Amino acid sequence: MTWDQDELFAIRGKVIAITGAAGIIYSTLAKGLGARGAKVALLDLFGDKAQEIAEQIRVEGGDAIGITCNVLEADSVQAALDTIVKTYGRVDVLINGAGGNRPGATVPRDGVFTDLPLEEIEKVFALNYKGTLLPTQVFCKHFAAQGKGAIVNTSSMSAILPLTNVVGYSNAKAAVTNLTRWLAVQVKVDFPEADIRVNEIAPGFLDTTQNHRLLYEEDDKTLTPRGRSIIGKTPLGRFGDPSELLGPIVVLISDAGSFLHGVTLPVDGGFSIYSGVGPLDEKRR
């Protein structure tokens, strides 16, 4: 075991595949990983966008490729894996970042959950759950053959504390968390000789372009009722930034996390451990 911090947290030269990499959160992480010397394969349904981000990484001196990939189709995922192996010779890490919600699977303000169309909930469940399971199945065969690999799934605060209105998303992310723990055991059952680790991160509320208007009023300073509610239940008293997921992921995929397995790592400013009632709440009034 090395105690050299540069080696302990080193990811230079690791080949990292990221699904959903054209989105705000995982494009930020792809850039961060690339800046640390990783070879990054950005997989996304929007291949042009993935290639554009990969080019940005290369311009900054990194090594990256963008690949069109539909995480709901096994052939598409296998083709992406084949492209990565052809380019870099191997894959060391799979980060399952593909996911998200749909308006049709969210209870509207003037509606009730009993009116939600099941097909919309199924689409959200497929993207988040199947979109994690299927790439894991494909890449695990590669990891088993080479004897080593690391997988990082993406859960959510909604899996830990179900958020009102987003029934499909909350259920799907809870399933991803259960899948992560199940996989952590099953990979050792099926591939006992391989060193395959499976973990996940559970991001808290991040201030991104996509949800900024849900958190702040038009003046970009005043919190919305939703924003105030989140801050009131977050001990650190602020929203997170996508870049703050980089450190936790580096820990999970580097030698620093060599004995972390089946872990759900909340990156949430303490949101998941505070009820919102007590001294902290009183002092913020």
C-alpha positions in Angstrom: 0.0 0.0 0.0 1.4 3.4 -1.0 1.1 6.5 1.2 2.2 8.8 -1.6 -0.8 11.0 -2.2 0.1 11.5 -5.8 0.0 7.8 -6.4 -2.9 7.2 -4.0 -5.3 9.4 -5.9 -3.7 9.0 -9.3 -6.0 8.4 -12.3 -3.4 9.4 -15.0 -3.6 7.0 -17.8 -6.8 5.3 -16.7 -9.3 4.8 -19.5 -12.7 6.0 -18.2 -16.0 5.5 -20.1 -18.8 7.9 -19.0 -22.4 7.6 -20.2 -24.6 10.6 -20.3 -21.4 12.6 -20.8 -22.9 15.4 -22.9 -25.0 16.6 -20.0 -24.0 19.4 -17.7 -22.9 17.3 -14.7 -20.9 14.6 -16.5 -19.4 16.9 -19.1 -18.0 18.9 -16.2 -16.6 15.7 -14.7 -15.2 14.5 -18.0 -13.2 17.7 -18.3 -12.0 17.4 -14.7 -10.9 13.8 -15.2 -9.2 14.7 -18.5 -7.3 17.5 -16.8 -6.0 14.9 -14.3 -4.5 12.8 -17.1 -7.3 10.2 -17.6 -8.2 9.1 -21.1 -11.9 9.8 -21.3 -14.5 8.3 -23.6 -17.7 10.4 -23.6 -20.7 8.3 -24.4 -24.0 10.0 -25.2 -27.1 9.7 -27.3 -26.2 13.1 -28.6 -22.9 12.1 -30.2 -22.1 15.4 -31.8 -22.2 17.1 -28.4 -20.1 14.4 -26.9 -17.5 14.9 -29.6 -17.6 18.6 -29.1 -16.8 18.2 -25.4 -14.1 15.7 -26.2 -12.5 18.2 -28.6 -12.5 20.8 -25.8 -10.7 18.3 -23.6 -8.1 17.7 -26.3 -7.6 21.4 -26.8 -6.8 21.7 -23.1 -4.1 19.0 -23.5 -6.2 16.0 -22.5 -7.1 12.8 -24.3 -10.7 12.1 -25.1 -13.1 10.8 -27.7 -16.8 11.3 -28.1 -19.0 8.3 -29.1 -22.7 8.2 -30.0 -24.3 5.6 -27.7 -27.8 4.6 -26.7 -27.6 3.1 -23.2 -30.9 1.3 -23.8 -29.6 -0.7 -26.7 -27.1 -3.5 -26.0 -25.6 -3.4 -29.6 -25.0 0.4 -29.2 -23.3 0.0 -25.9 -21.2 -2.9 -27.2 -20.2 -0.9 -30.2 -19.1 1.9 -27.9 -17.0 -0.4 -25.8 -15.4 -1.9 -29.0 -14.5 1.7 -30.1 -12.9 2.5 -26.8 -10.9 -0.7 -26.8 -9.8 -0.2 -30.4 -8.7 3.4 -29.5 -7.1 2.8 -26.0 -6.6 -0.9 -25.7 -8.8 -1.3 -22.6 -11.3 0.3 -20.3 -10.5 0.7 -16.6 -13.6 2.5 -15.3 -17.3 2.8 -16.2 -19.2 5.8 -14.9 -23.0 5.4 -15.4 -24.1 9.0 -15.7 -27.0 8.6 -18.1 -30.4 9.3 -16.4 -32.9 12.0 -15.7 -36.6 12.8 -15.4 -39.4 13.6 -17.7 -42.2 16.2 -17.3 -44.8 13.5 -18.0 -43.6 11.5 -15.1 -43.9 14.4 -12.6 -47.1 15.2 -10.8 -48.2 18.7 -11.9 -49.1 21.4 -9.3 -52.8 21.1 -10.2 -52.8 17.3 -10.6 -52.6 14.1 -8.6 -50.3 11.1 -9.0 -53.2 8.8 -9.9 -53.4 10.6 -13.3 -49.8 10.0 -14.3 -49.5 8.0 -17.5 -47.7 4.7 -16.7 -45.8 4.9 -20.0 -44.0 8.1 -18.9 -43.0 6.5 -15.6 -41.7 3.5 -17.5 -39.6 5.7 -19.8 -38.0 7.4 -16.8 -37.4 4.0 -15.1 -35.9 2.6 -18.3 -33.4 5.5 -18.7 -32.2 5.5 -15.1 -32.4 1.8 -14.2 -32.0 -0.1 -17.5 -29.6 2.7 -18.6 -27.4 1.7 -15.7 -27.8 -2.1 -15.7 -27.3 -2.7 -19.5 -23.9 -0.8 -19.8 -22.8 -2.5 -16.6 -23.5 -5.9 -18.1 -21.6 -5.1 -21.3 -18.6 -3.5 -19.6 -18.4 -6.1 -16.8 -17.6 -8.8 -19.4 -14.6 -6.7 -20.4 -13.6 -6.1 -16.8 -13.9 -9.8 -16.0 -11.7 -10.7 -19.0 -9.0 -8.2 -18.1 -9.2 -9.1 -14.3 -10.0 -5.6 -13.0 -12.4 -2.7 -13.3 -14.4 -0.1 -11.4 -18.0 1.0 -11.8 -19.6 4.1 -10.4 -23.3 4.5 -10.7 -25.4 7.6 -10.1 -28.1 7.7 -7.5 -29.8 10.8 -6.1 -31.1 12.3 -2.9 -34.5 11.3 -4.3 -33.5 7.7 -3.7 -32.7 8.3 0.0 -35.5 10.9 0.7 -38.1 10.6 -2.0 -38.9 14.0 -3.4 -42.6 15.0 -3.8 -44.1 14.8 -7.3 -41.2 12.9 -9.0 -42.4 9.4 -8.4 -40.8 7.8 -11.5 -37.4 9.4 -10.9 -37.4 8.6 -7.1 -38.4 5.0 -7.7 -35.8 4.5 -10.4 -33.0 6.0 -8.5 -33.9 3.9 -5.5 -33.7 0.9 -7.8 -30.2 2.0 -8.9 -29.1 2.1 -5.3 -30.4 -1.4 -4.7 -28.7 -2.5 -8.0 -25.4 -1.1 -6.9 -25.5 -3.0 -3.6 -26.7 -6.2 -5.3 -24.0 -5.9 -8.0 -21.2 -5.4 -5.4 -22.0 -9.0 -4.2 -22.9 -10.6 -7.5 -19.7 -9.6 -9.3 -17.7 -11.5 -6.7 -20.0 -14.5 -7.1 -19.8 -14.5 -10.9 -16.2 -13.3 -11.3 -14.4 -14.3 -8.1 -10.9 -13.9 -9.6 -11.5 -10.4 -10.9 -11.0 -7.2 -8.9 -14.2 -5.4 -9.9 -15.5 -2.7 -7.5 -19.0 -1.2 -7.7 -20.0 2.0 -5.9 -22.2 5.0 -6.5 -22.5 8.7 -5.8 -25.7 10.3 -4.7 -25.5 14.0 -5.6 -27.4 16.6 -3.7 -28.8 19.8 -5.1 -26.5 21.4 -7.6 -26.8 24.8 -9.1 -26.6 24.1 -12.8 -27.9 25.9 -15.8 -30.7 23.4 -16.1 -32.2 23.9 -12.7 -31.0 27.4 -11.7 -34.4 28.9 -12.3 -36.0 26.4 -9.9 -33.7 27.6 -7.2 -33.4 31.4 -7.8 -35.9 34.1 -8.8 -35.3 36.2 -11.9 -32.8 38.5 -10.1 -30.5 35.4 -9.6 -30.1 36.3 -5.9 -33.4 35.7 -4.2 -34.2 32.1 -3.5 -37.4 30.6 -4.8 -39.6 28.7 -2.2 -38.1 25.5 -3.4 -34.6 27.0 -3.1 -35.3 28.2 0.5 -36.6 24.8 1.4 -33.5 23.0 0.1 -31.1 25.4 1.8 -33.0 25.2 5.0 -32.4 21.4 5.1 -28.7 21.6 4.0 -26.3 22.0 6.9 -23.6 23.5 4.7 -26.2 26.2 3.7 -25.5 26.3 0.0 -26.1 24.5 -3.3 -23.4 22.3 -4.8 -21.5 22.8 -8.0 -21.0 19.9 -10.5 -17.2 20.2 -10.1 -17.6 19.2 -6.5 -18.4 15.6 -7.6 -14.9 15.2 -9.1 -13.1 14.6 -5.8 -15.5 11.9 -4.6 -15.4 10.1 -8.0 -11.6 10.3 -8.0 -11.6 8.6 -4.6 -13.9 5.8 -5.8 -11.9 5.0 -8.9 -8.4 5.4 -7.6 -6.3 3.4 -5.2 -7.6 5.7 -2.5 -10.9 3.8 -2.7 -9.4 0.3 -3.1 -11.5 -1.1 -0.2 -14.7 0.8 -1.0 -17.3 -1.6 -2.4 -21.1 -1.3 -2.5 -20.9 2.2 -1.1 -23.4 5.0 -1.7 -21.5 8.2 -1.2 -23.8 11.2 -0.6 -22.3 14.5 -2.1 -25.0 16.7 -0.7 -23.8 19.2 1.8 -25.4 17.1 4.6 -28.9 17.2 3.1 -29.5 13.5 3.7 -28.7 13.6 7.4 -30.7 16.6 8.6 -34.4 16.5 9.3 -34.7 20.3 8.9 -36.0 20.6 12.5 -33.8 21.8 15.4 -31.2 24.4 16.3 -29.9 24.9 12.8 -33.4 25.7 11.6 -33.9 28.1 14.5 -30.6 30.0 14.0 -31.4 30.6 10.3 -34.7 32.3 11.0 
